[in-house]
Amino acid sequence: MRALICSASLLLAACGGEVEDGPALEIGFIQQGLECTAPGMQARLEATGVVGACPLQVSADHRVTGVCREVPAGDVRNFRLVYYYDIGRGPDPEVELAVVTAALDLRDQREPTVVLEFPANRLIKDQDDDNDTRTNLQEFCAGTDPRMAD
């Protein structure tokens, strides 16, 4: 699993989150999607030092792409890629399906391109909101409600 940091001239999409003052980078990436044929999966990229999350695009084959602009340089940043879907009701309508994290040291960032790896062994897919032993991802892919025990 990989993400790519690119210079402003290479990427056009925007994150829209507020950032800390100082030099900033753009985080852009393409991520292979989770194996699941159910429609409606979404994704976002969260990063320390960025207020809010960067929405990502999820294609029909669940490949995730997008750009998070203005991630502050000069520190170690933690990134969290969240796969989710919106059930459209309740006080917390988002259901997390899977999460993967990675850290990137941006203190001495000098190159216009750096690879950020999301290790496959860090992909957490065991969220089970209704505690019925079927994960949220399994239930989403099967078309059932992860918040209601089967």
Residue, then its C-alpha position, 0 to 999 in steps of 0.5 A: m500500500r502506498a501514498l505519494i507526496c508530490s509538488a503543487s505543480l503535479l496535483l490539482a485536488a484540494c483537501g480544504g482543512e485548516v493547517e498549522d502555520g509554516p511550510a506545507l506539502e501536498i499529500g496525494f496518493i492512489q491506494q488499492g481498494l478493499e475487496c468488496t463489491a458493495p457500492g457506497m464505500q468512502a474514504r478519507l485521509e487524516a493527518t496530524g497538524v491538519v484540522g478536518a480530514c481530506p476526502l478521497q475518491v473511491s472508484a467502482d472497483h474501490r480504488v482510492t485516490g485523492v490529494c490532501r493539500e497543505v500538510p505542514a512540513g517540519d515535523v513527524r506526521n501521522f496519517r490515518l486512512v479510513y474506509y467507511y460508509d455513511i448510513g445516513r441516520g443517527p448522531d454518528p452516521e459513519v461506520e468505519l470499515a477499515v483503518v490503516t496508519a503510517a508515520l512520515d518524518l517531514r522534518d528534513q523534507r527536501e525532495p519534491t516526491v516522497v513515498l508514504e507506505f501504508p503497510a498491509n499488516r497494519l490494515i485493521k478490519d476487525q471493527d464490529d459495532d454490533n458485537d455479532t462476531r461479523t466485522n463491519l466490513q463483512e456486513f457492509c460487503a454482504g449488504t447487512d447493517p453493521r450496527m444491528a446484530d444479525 
